[in-house]
Each structure stands twice: as structure tokens, then as C-alpha cells.
Amino acid sequence: MNGADTAFVLISAALVMLMTPGLAFFYGGMVRVKSALNMLMMSLISLGIVSVLWVLYGYSLTFGDDIGAGLLGNFDHIGLKGITVDTLTGGNEGIPVFAFALFQLMFAVLTPALMSGALADRVKFSAWALFIALWVSVVYFPIAHWVWQSDGWLFKLGVIDFAGGTAVHINAGVGALAAVLVVGKRIGFKKDPMRPHSLPLVVLGAALLWFGWFGFNAGSALAANGTAALMAFNTQIATGAAMLGWLIYERVRHGAFTTLGAASGAVAGLVAITPSGAAVNPFGALLIGVVAGAVCSWAVSLKFKLGYDDSLDVVGVHLVGGVIGTLLVGVLATGGVGGLSQLGKQAVGAFAVMAYSFVVSWILAKIVDVTIGFRASEDDETSGVDMAYHAESAYDFSAVGGSPSGRSSVAAASQDETLAAAAKTKKVDA
């Protein structure tokens, strides 16, 4: 066992775990105040559900020996059977399987949480929890096997996906789109203002994601080596370039450099460099970042033209950013890897994942919808899903006799009295 590599992977796993709460803050700040707590919970519940399923059968289906055709792992490690503290991974990593399994578990946790932003404000929490359990079982575990297990069909084809452009971001983005088409639009979509209620929370979430992403990307080397160092470096510079690309496009197109744009641009860069960062040089990473920032900034506006209600731009950032990073590695990879042949392989990987994930995600969302109902009731959506499903609110206004959806009665009365007094004073002065 290599102690340094083992420590590196364990620390990386902890960093990736932090990304799920970071995502919760990022999404939580972007929704309206009446849904903020629910948005946090839609991410956090994945930590519970997926952790349990990973032990029961997820690890075995993902990293067990292939059952045939490179599509799925076997059931030899159900309940992590046969794995002990002395069991090491295959190849040259020299790390305990438990360290590797923990690291990969955090990827499995984060991926369905990414989809939650597309469905903000309008789904039943119990239905979302059921959808997560079904989705990771039927969509994520098989696709992760295709991409990362040595006998998975995309791995054998030669598709480069170092840390999850296909298995995580394209998968989550297109799965979110399928679920959105089943659930439908929010009440008031394209009519009512649906601005972020807390941009400071958005920036905090983006910062935690950026920090944790070093574990996500560099940790995928599974060793404290030069590949990890290159991946970490490219992660930083691609993210910075993407932020600038997003802001420049936003300034030209909309006339302002927004805080939300800076945070979203950073996430777009993180997404795009994920599959490609270990295969490109720093100049290639900069190019990937700036292209992802500008293109994703444009892509988020498509929901208004095409009429699908992706609440928090999961499709525009994760699907589009994942496709950009996956395809550009075929063009920009160094060491004689890049070229038309590699680009073709990357395209096969990207579109195979898109096709499978979209069809199966739509079917699963439809099953949830016709059995227990996916969509919140109109009353619950209007009044806010925080109180409807959690009997709590992110911000407690009850001490002054009000609710999170409006002014408290005391505050309103106090404000009205102040305005009346000011008007009276102004009249006397006149």
C-alpha cells in the first residue's frame, strides 16, 4: 500500500463530499426565499440515499467485473462482500479499495444532486427522493461502469473522461432535461420575476464547489503525482478563463457584469475541464474555459426560446459544459492523442450517454409521476414548498408574526406608521 497516495485519495474524497453542501448553497441562493430550504434539502438528501445504495449494490454494479458487453458490473460485491482493509485496487495505484470506493461514492452522491436545480420550486420532496434512488440505480451506476471500469464499453473504446464529463455532467444535465419535460413549468414561468433571493449564498456555494473540485479532478489521478498536479493547475486556470468568458459575453449581450454570471461562469469552467484537464496543456485548458464560459452563457437563454423550465440552468451549464469539455479533448489533447479519430470516440461517448440517460430518465420520472405524483400541488407551489414539505423555512419571520413569503404584520404596520408620520411631517413643514 502506498500511504501517500492513500492519504491523497482520502482527502480528495472529503473535498468531493464538500461539493454537495456547496451545491446546496449555490442552488439555495438562486431560488426564491419560499423554496430556499427545500433546495438545500434536495441536495443533502442525496448524501443519505446514495450512500446506502452504494454499499448495498452500487459499488458492485459500477466497479464489479463486467457481466457482458461492457454494460454493467456483476453482483460479487453486494454489501461490499469480499472487500477487507487489506484489499487493494488493481493496477498500480496501491490504495485500499475502501479509499477508492469512498472517493467514487462522492461522485455518485453529487451527480443526482446536480439535477435538483432544474426542478426547483415545484416537486414533492418524497417523489424527488424516490427519483434519486431509481435514477442512480438504473442510470448512474451503469453509465459510470461504461466510462470508468476497465471492461466498460466506452472505456475499451478509448473515450477520455478523466473525472466525469460524460458520467457526471452530461448524464445529470440531460437527465434533468428529461425530468423537467415530465414535471412541467413553474407557475408564472416567463411571467413572474424569479430572481435569486441571496447572491451572497450563491457566491459561497460557488466558492465551495471550486474548492472541492480540486479533489474531484486532481483526486481522479488516484495518486499524488504529476497527472494530479497538471489536473489541479488546469482546473484553476480553466475556471478563471470561463468566468471571464461568461462575463464578457454577458456584458456585450446584456450590458452588465453580474455576480450570478461570475459564479455561473466559474461552474461552467469547472464542468468543462473535468473530462479533459489531464489530457491538455495549460493553453488548451484556457481555451476550453473561455469557450465554455461564453457558450454556456448563451445556452442558458435557450430555455426561454424553447419553452422548457430549467429553473437553475442545469442544462445550459452542465449538459452544454460537459459536451464542450468532452469534445474539445478530442481536438486539444496532447501527446499524440488528439485528432479526428479521438474526436469521433469522444462524440460517441457523449451522445451515447445523452441518448441512454434521456430516455431512461424520462421513463423513471414518468413512473414516479403516475404512481405517487412528481409535481407539488398548486397551493403548495404558490405558498412555498419549504413549509409544505419541511414545516420549516430558511428564514424565520414568525417572531414578528409573519411568513417567509411576505412582510410580517408587525413589520408592515411599523412601516406603514413610519410612512404616515413622514407624510404628516412633510405636510406640516409645507
C-alpha positions as CSV (number, residue, x, y, z in Angstrom):
1,M,0.0,0.0,0.0
2,N,1.2,3.5,-0.9
3,G,0.5,5.6,2.2
4,A,0.9,9.0,0.4
5,D,-1.5,8.1,-2.4
6,T,-4.0,6.7,0.1
7,A,-3.9,9.9,2.1
8,F,-4.3,11.9,-1.1
9,V,-7.4,10.0,-2.2
10,L,-9.0,10.1,1.2
11,I,-8.5,13.9,1.4
12,S,-9.8,14.2,-2.2
13,A,-12.9,12.2,-1.2
14,A,-13.6,14.7,1.7
15,L,-13.2,17.6,-0.8
16,V,-15.7,16.0,-3.1
17,M,-18.1,15.4,-0.3
18,L,-18.0,19.1,0.5
19,M,-19.2,19.8,-3.1
20,T,-22.7,18.6,-2.3
21,P,-23.3,21.1,0.5
22,G,-21.6,23.7,-1.7
23,L,-24.0,22.9,-4.4
24,A,-26.9,23.2,-1.9
25,F,-25.8,26.7,-1.1
26,F,-25.2,27.6,-4.7
27,Y,-28.7,26.4,-5.7
28,G,-30.3,27.6,-2.5
29,G,-29.3,31.2,-3.1
30,M,-30.6,31.1,-6.6
31,V,-34.2,30.3,-5.8
32,R,-36.9,32.5,-4.2
33,V,-37.0,32.7,-0.4
34,K,-40.0,30.4,-0.1
35,S,-38.1,27.5,-1.6
36,A,-34.6,28.0,-0.2
37,L,-34.7,25.3,2.4
38,N,-36.2,22.8,0.1
39,M,-33.4,23.4,-2.4
40,L,-30.8,22.7,0.3
41,M,-32.6,19.5,1.2
42,M,-32.9,18.3,-2.4
43,S,-29.1,18.2,-2.5
44,L,-28.4,17.0,1.0
45,I,-30.8,14.0,0.8
46,S,-28.6,12.6,-1.9
47,L,-25.9,12.1,0.8
48,G,-28.2,9.8,2.6
49,I,-29.9,7.8,-0.1
50,V,-26.9,7.2,-2.4
51,S,-24.5,6.3,0.5
52,V,-26.8,3.5,1.5
53,L,-27.4,2.2,-2.1
54,W,-23.7,2.4,-2.9
55,V,-23.0,-0.1,-0.1
56,L,-25.9,-2.4,-0.9
57,Y,-25.3,-2.7,-4.7
58,G,-24.0,0.5,-6.3
59,Y,-20.3,-0.2,-5.9
60,S,-20.7,-3.7,-7.3
61,L,-22.8,-2.7,-10.3
62,T,-20.3,0.1,-11.1
63,F,-16.9,-1.5,-10.4
64,G,-17.6,-5.2,-10.3
65,D,-16.4,-7.4,-13.1
66,D,-18.5,-6.9,-16.2
67,I,-21.4,-9.3,-16.8
68,G,-21.1,-9.0,-20.5
69,A,-20.9,-6.4,-23.4
70,G,-19.3,-3.8,-21.1
71,L,-22.7,-2.6,-19.8
72,L,-22.9,-3.4,-16.1
73,G,-20.9,-4.8,-13.2
74,N,-21.7,-8.1,-11.5
75,F,-23.1,-8.7,-8.1
76,D,-20.0,-10.2,-6.5
77,H,-19.5,-7.2,-4.1
78,I,-23.1,-6.8,-2.9
79,G,-22.8,-5.2,0.6
80,L,-19.1,-4.8,-0.3
81,K,-18.7,-8.5,0.2
82,G,-15.2,-9.8,-0.2
83,I,-13.5,-6.4,0.5
84,T,-11.3,-6.0,3.5
85,V,-9.0,-3.4,4.9
86,D,-6.1,-5.2,3.1
87,T,-7.8,-5.3,-0.3
88,L,-6.0,-3.0,-2.7
89,T,-7.2,-1.7,-6.1
90,G,-5.9,-3.3,-9.2
91,G,-3.3,-1.7,-11.4
92,N,-0.5,0.5,-10.0
93,E,-2.5,2.7,-7.6
94,G,-1.6,0.8,-4.4
95,I,-4.5,2.2,-2.4
96,P,-7.1,0.3,-0.4
97,V,-10.4,-0.5,-2.2
98,F,-12.2,1.3,0.7
99,A,-10.4,4.5,-0.2
100,F,-11.3,4.2,-3.8
101,A,-14.9,3.2,-3.0
102,L,-15.3,6.2,-0.8
103,F,-13.9,8.5,-3.4
104,Q,-16.3,7.2,-6.1
105,L,-19.2,7.2,-3.7
106,M,-18.9,11.0,-3.5
107,F,-19.2,11.3,-7.3
108,A,-22.4,9.1,-7.2
109,V,-23.8,11.4,-4.4
110,L,-23.1,14.6,-6.3
111,T,-24.5,13.6,-9.7
112,P,-28.2,13.4,-8.9
113,A,-27.9,16.4,-6.7
114,L,-26.8,18.4,-9.7
115,M,-30.2,17.6,-11.4
116,S,-32.2,19.1,-8.5
117,G,-31.6,22.7,-9.6
118,A,-33.6,22.1,-12.8
119,L,-36.7,21.1,-10.8
120,A,-36.6,23.8,-8.1
121,D,-39.8,25.2,-6.6
122,R,-42.2,22.6,-7.8
123,V,-41.7,18.9,-6.9
124,K,-42.7,16.8,-4.0
125,F,-39.8,16.0,-1.7
126,S,-40.8,12.4,-1.3
127,A,-41.1,12.0,-5.1
128,W,-37.6,13.6,-5.6
129,A,-36.1,11.1,-3.0
130,L,-37.7,8.2,-4.9
131,F,-36.5,9.5,-8.2
132,I,-32.9,9.8,-6.9
133,A,-33.0,6.1,-5.7
134,L,-34.3,4.9,-9.1
135,W,-32.0,7.2,-11.1
136,V,-28.7,6.3,-9.6
137,S,-29.6,2.6,-9.8
138,V,-30.7,2.5,-13.4
139,V,-28.8,5.4,-15.0
140,Y,-25.7,6.5,-13.0
141,F,-24.3,3.1,-11.9
142,P,-24.4,1.6,-15.5
143,I,-23.0,4.7,-17.2
144,A,-20.2,5.0,-14.6
145,H,-19.4,1.4,-15.4
146,W,-19.2,2.2,-19.1
147,V,-16.8,5.0,-18.6
148,W,-14.5,4.1,-15.7
149,Q,-14.4,0.4,-15.3
150,S,-11.7,-1.2,-17.4
151,D,-14.1,-3.6,-19.1
152,G,-16.8,-0.9,-19.7
153,W,-17.6,-0.5,-23.4
154,L,-16.7,3.3,-23.5
155,F,-13.5,2.7,-21.6
156,K,-12.5,0.0,-24.0
157,L,-13.5,2.2,-27.0
158,G,-10.9,4.7,-25.7
159,V,-13.2,7.6,-24.7
160,I,-11.3,10.1,-22.5
161,D,-13.3,11.1,-19.4
162,F,-10.8,11.7,-16.7
163,A,-13.2,12.9,-14.0
164,G,-16.8,12.8,-15.2
165,G,-17.7,14.9,-18.2
166,T,-19.9,12.1,-19.5
167,A,-20.8,10.1,-16.4
168,V,-21.5,13.1,-14.2
169,H,-22.2,16.3,-16.1
170,I,-23.7,15.2,-19.4
171,N,-25.6,12.5,-17.6
172,A,-27.0,14.9,-15.0
173,G,-27.8,17.6,-17.5
174,V,-29.7,15.5,-19.9
175,G,-31.4,13.6,-17.1
176,A,-32.6,16.9,-15.7
177,L,-34.0,17.9,-19.0
178,A,-36.0,14.7,-19.3
179,A,-37.4,15.2,-15.8
180,V,-38.3,18.8,-16.5
181,L,-40.3,17.8,-19.5
182,V,-42.3,15.3,-17.4
183,V,-42.8,17.7,-14.5
184,G,-43.6,20.8,-16.5
185,K,-43.1,24.5,-15.9
186,R,-43.3,26.5,-12.7
187,I,-46.4,28.6,-12.2
188,G,-45.6,32.0,-13.6
189,F,-42.7,30.9,-15.8
190,K,-41.7,33.8,-18.1
191,K,-44.3,36.0,-16.4
192,D,-43.4,36.4,-12.7
193,P,-39.9,37.6,-11.5
194,M,-38.0,34.6,-10.2
195,R,-34.7,36.3,-9.1
196,P,-32.2,34.8,-6.7
197,H,-33.1,35.6,-3.1
198,S,-29.4,35.6,-1.9
199,L,-26.5,36.2,-4.2
200,P,-24.0,36.0,-1.3
201,L,-25.2,32.4,-0.8
202,V,-24.6,31.8,-4.5
203,V,-21.1,33.0,-4.3
204,L,-20.4,31.0,-1.1
205,G,-21.7,27.9,-2.9
206,A,-19.6,28.6,-6.0
207,A,-16.5,29.0,-3.8
208,L,-17.1,25.7,-2.0
209,L,-17.6,24.0,-5.3
210,W,-14.4,25.5,-6.7
211,F,-12.5,24.4,-3.6
212,G,-13.9,20.9,-3.6
213,W,-13.4,20.5,-7.4
214,F,-9.7,20.2,-6.8
215,G,-10.4,16.9,-5.1
216,F,-12.9,16.0,-7.8
217,N,-10.5,16.5,-10.6
218,A,-7.0,16.0,-9.2
219,G,-8.1,13.2,-7.0
220,S,-9.2,11.2,-10.0
221,A,-5.5,10.5,-10.7
222,L,-5.8,8.3,-7.6
223,A,-2.2,9.2,-6.8
224,A,-0.2,12.2,-5.6
225,N,1.7,12.5,-8.9
226,G,2.3,14.8,-11.9
227,T,-1.0,14.0,-13.5
228,A,-2.8,15.2,-10.4
229,A,-0.7,18.3,-10.4
230,L,-1.5,19.1,-14.0
231,M,-5.2,18.4,-13.4
232,A,-5.3,20.7,-10.4
233,F,-3.5,23.5,-12.3
234,N,-5.7,23.2,-15.4
235,T,-8.8,23.2,-13.1
236,Q,-7.8,26.6,-11.7
237,I,-7.0,28.3,-14.9
238,A,-9.9,26.9,-17.0
239,T,-12.3,28.1,-14.3
240,G,-10.9,31.6,-14.2
241,A,-11.0,31.8,-18.0
242,A,-14.6,30.6,-18.1
243,M,-15.6,33.2,-15.6
244,L,-14.1,35.9,-17.8
245,G,-15.7,34.3,-20.9
246,W,-19.2,34.3,-19.3
247,L,-18.8,37.9,-18.0
248,I,-17.6,39.3,-21.4
249,Y,-20.5,37.7,-23.2
250,E,-22.9,38.9,-20.6
251,R,-21.6,42.5,-20.8
252,V,-21.8,42.5,-24.6
253,R,-25.2,40.8,-24.7
254,H,-26.9,42.3,-21.7
255,G,-24.8,45.3,-20.6
256,A,-23.7,44.2,-17.2
257,F,-21.1,42.1,-15.3
258,T,-23.3,40.2,-12.8
259,T,-22.3,38.4,-9.7
260,L,-24.6,35.5,-10.7
261,G,-22.8,35.4,-14.1
262,A,-19.4,35.3,-12.4
263,A,-20.4,32.4,-10.2
264,S,-22.2,30.5,-13.0
265,G,-19.2,31.1,-15.4
266,A,-16.9,29.5,-12.8
267,V,-19.1,26.4,-12.5
268,A,-19.2,26.2,-16.3
269,G,-15.4,26.1,-16.5
270,L,-15.2,23.5,-13.7
271,V,-17.6,21.3,-15.7
272,A,-15.8,21.7,-19.0
273,I,-12.3,21.0,-17.7
274,T,-13.4,17.9,-15.8
275,P,-13.1,15.3,-18.6
276,S,-10.2,16.9,-20.3
277,G,-7.8,18.5,-17.8
278,A,-5.4,15.7,-17.6
279,A,-5.0,15.4,-21.4
280,V,-4.5,19.0,-22.4
281,N,-1.7,21.6,-21.7
282,P,-2.4,24.8,-19.8
283,F,-3.1,26.8,-23.1
284,G,-5.6,24.2,-24.0
285,A,-7.2,24.5,-20.6
286,L,-7.5,28.2,-21.0
287,L,-9.2,27.8,-24.4
288,I,-11.6,25.2,-23.0
289,G,-12.5,27.5,-20.2
290,V,-13.2,30.7,-22.2
291,V,-15.2,28.7,-24.8
292,A,-17.3,27.0,-22.1
293,G,-18.0,30.3,-20.3
294,A,-19.2,32.2,-23.4
295,V,-21.2,29.2,-24.9
296,C,-22.8,28.3,-21.6
297,S,-23.8,31.9,-21.0
298,W,-25.5,31.8,-24.4
299,A,-27.0,28.4,-23.8
300,V,-28.9,29.3,-20.6
301,S,-31.1,31.6,-22.6
302,L,-32.4,28.8,-24.8
303,K,-34.9,27.7,-22.2
304,F,-36.9,30.8,-22.8
305,K,-36.8,30.3,-26.6
306,L,-37.5,26.6,-26.5
307,G,-40.0,26.7,-23.6
308,Y,-38.6,24.2,-21.1
309,D,-38.3,25.4,-17.5
310,D,-34.8,24.5,-16.3
311,S,-35.1,26.6,-13.1
312,L,-31.3,27.0,-12.3
313,D,-29.7,26.4,-15.7
314,V,-28.6,22.8,-15.1
315,V,-29.0,22.0,-18.8
316,G,-27.2,25.2,-20.0
317,V,-24.2,24.7,-17.7
318,H,-23.8,21.0,-17.0
319,L,-25.0,19.4,-20.2
320,V,-23.6,22.0,-22.6
321,G,-20.4,22.4,-20.5
322,G,-19.9,18.7,-20.3
323,V,-20.3,18.3,-24.1
324,I,-17.8,21.1,-24.7
325,G,-15.2,19.6,-22.5
326,T,-15.8,16.1,-23.8
327,L,-15.5,17.0,-27.4
328,L,-12.7,19.5,-27.1
329,V,-10.4,17.0,-25.5
330,G,-10.5,15.2,-28.9
331,V,-9.2,18.4,-30.5
332,L,-6.8,19.7,-27.9
333,A,-5.3,16.5,-26.3
334,T,-1.5,16.5,-26.3
335,G,0.9,13.6,-26.6
336,G,-0.4,12.5,-30.0
337,V,-3.8,11.6,-28.6
338,G,-5.9,14.3,-30.1
339,G,-7.2,14.2,-33.7
340,L,-10.3,13.2,-35.7
341,S,-10.2,9.6,-34.5
342,Q,-10.2,10.7,-30.9
343,L,-12.9,13.3,-31.6
344,G,-15.1,10.6,-33.1
345,K,-14.6,8.5,-30.0
346,Q,-15.5,11.4,-27.7
347,A,-18.6,12.1,-29.8
348,V,-19.7,8.5,-29.5
349,G,-19.3,8.7,-25.7
350,A,-21.1,12.0,-25.3
351,F,-24.1,11.1,-27.5
352,A,-24.4,7.5,-26.2
353,V,-24.7,8.8,-22.6
354,M,-27.1,11.5,-23.7
355,A,-29.4,9.1,-25.5
356,Y,-29.5,6.5,-22.7
357,S,-29.8,9.0,-19.9
358,F,-32.5,11.0,-21.6
359,V,-34.7,8.0,-22.4
360,V,-34.4,6.2,-19.1
361,S,-34.6,9.4,-17.0
362,W,-37.8,10.3,-18.8
363,I,-39.3,6.8,-18.1
364,L,-38.3,6.9,-14.5
365,A,-39.7,10.4,-14.0
366,K,-42.9,9.3,-15.7
367,I,-43.1,6.3,-13.4
368,V,-42.8,8.5,-10.3
369,D,-45.3,10.9,-11.7
370,V,-48.1,8.3,-12.4
371,T,-47.6,6.4,-9.2
372,I,-47.1,8.9,-6.4
373,G,-47.1,12.2,-8.3
374,F,-44.0,14.1,-9.0
375,R,-45.4,17.7,-9.1
376,A,-46.3,19.6,-6.0
377,S,-49.9,20.8,-5.7
378,E,-50.7,24.3,-7.0
379,D,-51.3,25.6,-3.5
380,D,-48.0,24.2,-2.2
381,E,-46.1,25.6,-5.1
382,T,-47.7,29.0,-4.7
383,S,-47.3,29.3,-0.9
384,G,-43.8,27.7,-1.0
385,V,-42.5,24.1,-0.8
386,D,-40.4,24.9,2.3
387,M,-43.4,24.9,4.7
388,A,-45.4,22.3,2.7
389,Y,-42.8,19.5,2.9
390,H,-40.4,20.5,5.7
391,A,-42.6,22.5,8.1
392,E,-39.7,25.0,8.3
393,S,-38.4,28.0,6.5
394,A,-34.9,29.1,5.7
395,Y,-35.5,32.4,7.4
396,D,-37.8,32.5,10.4
397,F,-40.0,35.6,10.3
398,S,-42.5,34.1,12.8
399,A,-41.0,36.0,15.7
400,V,-42.6,39.2,14.3
401,G,-45.8,37.5,13.2
402,G,-45.3,36.9,9.5
403,S,-44.2,34.3,7.0
404,P,-41.3,33.9,4.6
405,S,-43.5,34.7,1.6
406,G,-44.1,38.3,2.6
407,R,-43.8,41.1,5.1
408,S,-44.7,40.3,8.7
409,S,-47.8,42.1,10.1
410,V,-45.8,43.9,12.7
411,A,-43.1,45.0,10.2
412,A,-45.8,46.1,7.7
413,A,-47.7,48.0,10.4
414,S,-44.5,49.6,11.6
415,Q,-43.5,50.6,8.1
416,D,-47.0,52.0,7.4
417,E,-46.9,54.1,10.6
418,T,-43.5,55.4,9.6
419,L,-44.6,56.4,6.2
420,A,-47.8,58.0,7.6
421,A,-45.7,60.0,10.1
422,A,-43.3,61.1,7.4
423,A,-46.2,62.3,5.2
424,K,-47.7,64.2,8.1
425,T,-44.4,65.9,8.9
426,K,-43.9,66.8,5.3
427,K,-47.4,68.3,5.2
428,V,-46.8,70.4,8.4
429,D,-43.5,71.6,7.1
430,A,-45.1,72.7,3.9
